[in-house]
Amino acid sequence: MKIALAQLNYHIGNFEQNTKKIVKAITDAKEQGAELIVFAELAIGGYPAKDLLRNTAFLKACYASVDEIAKYCEGIACIIGAPVPNKDAEGKPLFNAALLLADGEVKQVVKKSLLPDYDVFDEYRYFEPNPSSNCIKFKDLTIALTVCEDLWDDDGPNSYVGDLMQDLAKEHPDLIINIAASPFSYTHFENRKNVLSRNVIKGNAPLIYVNQVGAHTDIIFDGRSLALNRKGELVSEMKSFEEDLQFVELKGIDLHSEQAHQSVEHQEIALIHDAIILGLRDYFQKSGFQKAVLGLSGGLDSALVAALACEALGAENVLSVLMPSIYSSDHSLKDALDLVENTGCQKLILPIKDIAAAFEATLAPAFEGRNPDTTEENIQARTRGTLLMALSNKFGNILLNTSNKSEAAVGYGTLYGDMAGSLSVIGDVYKTQAYQLAKYINRDREIIPLNTIVKPPSAELRPGQKDSDSLPEYDILDSILYQLIEKEKPYTEVIALGFDEATVLRVNKLLNNAEFKRFQAPPILRVSPKAFGPGRAMPLVAKFSF
Amino acid sequence: MKIALAQLNYHIGNFEQNTKKIVKAITDAKEQGAELIVFAELAIGGYPAKDLLRNTAFLKACYASVDEIAKYCEGIACIIGAPVPNKDAEGKPLFNAALLLADGEVKQVVKKSLLPDYDVFDEYRYFEPNPSSNCIKFKDLTIALTVCEDLWDDDGPNSYVGDLMQDLAKEHPDLIINIAASPFSYTHFENRKNVLSRNVIKGNAPLIYVNQVGAHTDIIFDGRSLALNRKGELVSEMKSFEEDLQFVELKGIDLHSEQAHQSVEHQEIALIHDAIILGLRDYFQKSGFQKAVLGLSGGLDSALVAALACEALGAENVLSVLMPSIYSSDHSLKDALDLVENTGCQKLILPIKDIAAAFEATLAPAFEGRNPDTTEENIQARTRGTLLMALSNKFGNILLNTSNKSEAAVGYGTLYGDMAGSLSVIGDVYKTQAYQLAKYINRDREIIPLNTIVKPPSAELRPGQKDSDSLPEYDILDSILYQLIEKEKPYTEVIALGFDEATVLRVNKLLNNAEFKRFQAPPILRVSPKAFGPGRAMPLVAKFSF
């Protein structure tokens, strides 16, 4: 039996476009002789649709969309993810389901059993879990049809009561199918392969895994759908960060691919790069915007964001704004101009001296007798933020935020100043990773000026300022932050790893004290297993000593 | 048996202070002859502790705190809420539990069965639900001990599978105890009374309900703990928005209060007022801040916030900043100054003309040939935001945001401008409610100048501007918004209620288009059943037509 795997990029709530895409894939697959086509989890409606799942008009559109798609399922069957109503009197009003469509109608419904509720996931908010599940029959096949997390019953903090795959295995399935909406992080693919292999062994059957591709604000789906044979070996790996339609053959008792599987090696930093490009592109495309604006300081972070934006949106759609102050060094302006030349983006130079002077003059009576401090530095940052937003308002360019994760972690940024923007492009990229990313971008030719990469980082908000004056060196800072954030370790355990106690205490305090700033930060393209934003929910008013 | 109800204000993560408070209540209750004292849900650790519940050091501190408190439970028993570890190999690592402490140790543990996951609640993120529960024995009593949501098994979208109270009723309890952390909204008390009465009937036993009091950033607990007799009548109602310790007597088969129950009538607007005062006070106290700053325009919203802040923090701690522009009317300045005089708060006048001119001069080459539009209005708003933040940075005053819910809904506000601030004070109060609140504040004497209340609302960002130029009248706007937000109705159903179709379409579009702005708004003191913020999660990049 020939089976098509349809890895598509959906747009939440855009039923017309999504349905058109899905129908086209069904038609193509049928033409190519497939008997079954598999789409991703919640392909209907898009994921994460969040509280739109509480909107009855949205749900009606989902149901209508299913009916429409079913009409095209003649001579080919389709497995697709959709919300379905809970018709019992009790429990949440919806199930997260996999539907089998055939002969023009919904033939079978399998409801998701294991609902993730951690990090960016909040499925209990909307869905009732399925207390028990069975294999479905399709033609002469017994299929263990599962939805994403159904296969992720790990040990540890995200384990679930019961053992779904063990139960399904009792029915001796011929095939396991998992439809997924499994977001990218740079560690996730290896986990995913391992989890799928374990399920192949447990279920004693080959496995087809179809993931979503595409970005929804902060959440990026990498696609990279897979087929595994009975040994748990990859027979097919689909494209990363792109739509794809591929076919596998279920022959005898195992899955085979038309082409021999080519193992693709992906460098971690290349994955992060590709994820950000997709994140940027989809943010603009799905919002209906074309042009971006950002502040270009001559430093690493803004150069990186400018280069990424030029690649994602086209250099002609990127406006880089140089806003030198009296503290800006000559090389900053030159480095920024070099970047403009290397990328071919638009540029504008707006010196902030006069505006900063006007702020200081207006505030002089109120500040009489007080020494300059970070207040004046913040005024510069907010002046720049206001100029960038003015350009955004006047010309419709979307402001990109250029803060990195290390800065966001320790609060080394000005709210409403350099923390402004509609989307944070590298807010989930530590400074040490930002250097790697810059080198990766320069792999073929110098795009990010070498001087931007080698000079010591500085916010240039006062004479001779360097990041290392007020922060530990970035390799140490990032290592400590990684333990506190990604590993969720209390500071005592981080000290026990051998880091300097005073430094850990200071970094932990900075991290906790900046919670209120991050609350107002733009959405951040998530590329790590633990990004700031909804996936890391911390109380703001609390006594932190952990 | 004399039973104490301890309604306390906890501080998340502040174990030392919380434990001291709890121990004092135990000691006081014991001295007054109580045999049992009941505290709220998650009194240990505080609620909502969010992802601190994933921090092992935080959890250890919770467990140590329980052991410490248990030592004081000699000659008196205590029921208290705490997270407890899930010792099974499967499921989430914690339960949300009610502990019975007696004879210096933990005697019994009852785990919460029904975990709320809607609006601001996300308990599945942290806790495993208890699949079945039993009554506990204390002395010769059978007690149906429950945790908050355990009694909220409604019909409708928040119903749960099974019927916990019906199961517990089979054991013929002598008493139902519910420990709660049930946030305030202006509609919640009536619901709560009804739910508790229904459970009294269902469980055929009197009921003691102990709620938390106090605010945690956006979430405000109103306290107002209750005791109900077997008929479902109130025998005791504790203070609203204040700590309280009261006693009830379980005599024969029913509960009695020492004093006859005085039914307290609370006007809705008075409740909102008191909730905001507590929200403000706790935000400052629990963060360790004393002083506030805000922009005072002469309009209703900022006057209201100034008056509320003066009441909550003391007028001497409130700095009102008047920032007139060339478009400000004379009466605005006068109205603002009247408010300053009426409240006795600090004031500062910082005209923004020169700064706005410096911005426009700097931008002139870039804006050549373009007409003035909202860009220039936003520059004024952001100039004010920057001035306020400069004062905040220099003097340590916390910036209060003065936007109301109607504005936040339709995006009638400038990001990083009038949307700036650490806390939104009236962001869950519609404009029409803001007028009521102003009148309530003026109930004894004129605090908010009459002219501020009667003049037509205007942002004064261009000559002669009025809110009604670009928005429907507020009574219509707010009625439509209420249906879309609180009632979560799709726009088609709102039109069906009889509102003008074009107006509903426009308002719905404005509401959806402002999602990205609200994402970066400060936390909002929640007083309604559906506030903007984490309780209303919407995708940003989506096609909205619902």
Chai-1 contact restraints between the chains, C-beta under 6 A:
chainA,res_idxA,chainB,res_idxB,connection_type,confidence,min_distance_angstrom,max_distance_angstrom,comment,restraint_id
A,I12,B,P539,contact,1.0,0.0,6.0,A-B,restraint_1
A,I12,B,A542,contact,1.0,0.0,6.0,A-B,restraint_2
A,G13,B,A542,contact,1.0,0.0,6.0,A-B,restraint_3
A,G13,B,K543,contact,1.0,0.0,6.0,A-B,restraint_4
A,N14,B,K543,contact,1.0,0.0,6.0,A-B,restraint_5
A,K50,B,A537,contact,1.0,0.0,6.0,A-B,restraint_6
A,K50,B,M538,contact,1.0,0.0,6.0,A-B,restraint_7
A,K50,B,P539,contact,1.0,0.0,6.0,A-B,restraint_8
A,D51,B,A537,contact,1.0,0.0,6.0,A-B,restraint_9
A,D51,B,M538,contact,1.0,0.0,6.0,A-B,restraint_10
A,R54,B,E488,contact,1.0,0.0,6.0,A-B,restraint_11
A,N55,B,P490,contact,1.0,0.0,6.0,A-B,restraint_12
A,N55,B,F546,contact,1.0,0.0,6.0,A-B,restraint_13
A,T56,B,P490,contact,1.0,0.0,6.0,A-B,restraint_14
A,A57,B,P490,contact,1.0,0.0,6.0,A-B,restraint_15
A,A57,B,F546,contact,1.0,0.0,6.0,A-B,restraint_16
A,F58,B,F546,contact,1.0,0.0,6.0,A-B,restraint_17
A,E90,B,S159,contact,1.0,0.0,6.0,A-B,restraint_18
A,E90,B,V161,contact,1.0,0.0,6.0,A-B,restraint_19
A,G91,B,V161,contact,1.0,0.0,6.0,A-B,restraint_20
A,P93,B,P157,contact,1.0,0.0,6.0,A-B,restraint_21
A,D117,B,Y124,contact,1.0,0.0,6.0,A-B,restraint_22
A,D117,B,R125,contact,1.0,0.0,6.0,A-B,restraint_23
A,Y124,B,D117,contact,1.0,0.0,6.0,A-B,restraint_24
A,Y124,B,Y124,contact,1.0,0.0,6.0,A-B,restraint_25
A,R125,B,D117,contact,1.0,0.0,6.0,A-B,restraint_26
A,P157,B,P93,contact,1.0,0.0,6.0,A-B,restraint_27
A,S159,B,E90,contact,1.0,0.0,6.0,A-B,restraint_28
A,V161,B,E90,contact,1.0,0.0,6.0,A-B,restraint_29
A,V161,B,G91,contact,1.0,0.0,6.0,A-B,restraint_30
A,H216,B,V541,contact,1.0,0.0,6.0,A-B,restraint_31
A,T217,B,L540,contact,1.0,0.0,6.0,A-B,restraint_32
A,T217,B,V541,contact,1.0,0.0,6.0,A-B,restraint_33
A,Y283,B,V541,contact,1.0,0.0,6.0,A-B,restraint_34
A,K286,B,V541,contact,1.0,0.0,6.0,A-B,restraint_35
A,S287,B,V541,contact,1.0,0.0,6.0,A-B,restraint_36
A,L348,B,A366,contact,1.0,0.0,6.0,A-B,restraint_37
A,L350,B,T362,contact,1.0,0.0,6.0,A-B,restraint_38
A,D354,B,A358,contact,1.0,0.0,6.0,A-B,restraint_39
A,I355,B,A358,contact,1.0,0.0,6.0,A-B,restraint_40
A,I355,B,F359,contact,1.0,0.0,6.0,A-B,restraint_41
A,I355,B,T362,contact,1.0,0.0,6.0,A-B,restraint_42
A,A358,B,D354,contact,1.0,0.0,6.0,A-B,restraint_43
A,A358,B,I355,contact,1.0,0.0,6.0,A-B,restraint_44
A,A358,B,A358,contact,1.0,0.0,6.0,A-B,restraint_45
A,F359,B,I355,contact,1.0,0.0,6.0,A-B,restraint_46
A,T362,B,L350,contact,1.0,0.0,6.0,A-B,restraint_47
A,T362,B,I355,contact,1.0,0.0,6.0,A-B,restraint_48
A,L363,B,A390,contact,1.0,0.0,6.0,A-B,restraint_49
A,A366,B,L348,contact,1.0,0.0,6.0,A-B,restraint_50
A,T375,B,A390,contact,1.0,0.0,6.0,A-B,restraint_51
A,T375,B,N393,contact,1.0,0.0,6.0,A-B,restraint_52
A,T375,B,K394,contact,1.0,0.0,6.0,A-B,restraint_53
A,N378,B,N393,contact,1.0,0.0,6.0,A-B,restraint_54
A,I379,B,A390,contact,1.0,0.0,6.0,A-B,restraint_55
A,R382,B,T386,contact,1.0,0.0,6.0,A-B,restraint_56
A,T386,B,R382,contact,1.0,0.0,6.0,A-B,restraint_57
A,A390,B,L363,contact,1.0,0.0,6.0,A-B,restraint_58
A,A390,B,T375,contact,1.0,0.0,6.0,A-B,restraint_59
A,A390,B,I379,contact,1.0,0.0,6.0,A-B,restraint_60
A,N393,B,T375,contact,1.0,0.0,6.0,A-B,restraint_61
A,N393,B,N378,contact,1.0,0.0,6.0,A-B,restraint_62
A,K394,B,T375,contact,1.0,0.0,6.0,A-B,restraint_63
A,Y416,B,Y416,contact,1.0,0.0,6.0,A-B,restraint_64
A,Y416,B,A420,contact,1.0,0.0,6.0,A-B,restraint_65
A,A420,B,Y416,contact,1.0,0.0,6.0,A-B,restraint_66
A,E488,B,R54,contact,1.0,0.0,6.0,A-B,restraint_67
A,P490,B,N55,contact,1.0,0.0,6.0,A-B,restraint_68
A,P490,B,T56,contact,1.0,0.0,6.0,A-B,restraint_69
A,P490,B,A57,contact,1.0,0.0,6.0,A-B,restraint_70
A,Q520,B,Q520,contact,1.0,0.0,6.0,A-B,restraint_71
A,A537,B,K50,contact,1.0,0.0,6.0,A-B,restraint_72
A,A537,B,D51,contact,1.0,0.0,6.0,A-B,restraint_73
A,M538,B,K50,contact,1.0,0.0,6.0,A-B,restraint_74
A,M538,B,D51,contact,1.0,0.0,6.0,A-B,restraint_75
A,P539,B,I12,contact,1.0,0.0,6.0,A-B,restraint_76
A,P539,B,K50,contact,1.0,0.0,6.0,A-B,restraint_77
A,L540,B,T217,contact,1.0,0.0,6.0,A-B,restraint_78
A,V541,B,H216,contact,1.0,0.0,6.0,A-B,restraint_79
A,V541,B,T217,contact,1.0,0.0,6.0,A-B,restraint_80
A,V541,B,Y283,contact,1.0,0.0,6.0,A-B,restraint_81
A,V541,B,K286,contact,1.0,0.0,6.0,A-B,restraint_82
A,V541,B,S287,contact,1.0,0.0,6.0,A-B,restraint_83
A,A542,B,I12,contact,1.0,0.0,6.0,A-B,restraint_84
A,A542,B,G13,contact,1.0,0.0,6.0,A-B,restraint_85
A,K543,B,G13,contact,1.0,0.0,6.0,A-B,restraint_86
A,K543,B,N14,contact,1.0,0.0,6.0,A-B,restraint_87
A,F546,B,N55,contact,1.0,0.0,6.0,A-B,restraint_88
A,F546,B,A57,contact,1.0,0.0,6.0,A-B,restraint_89
A,F546,B,F58,contact,1.0,0.0,6.0,A-B,restraint_90
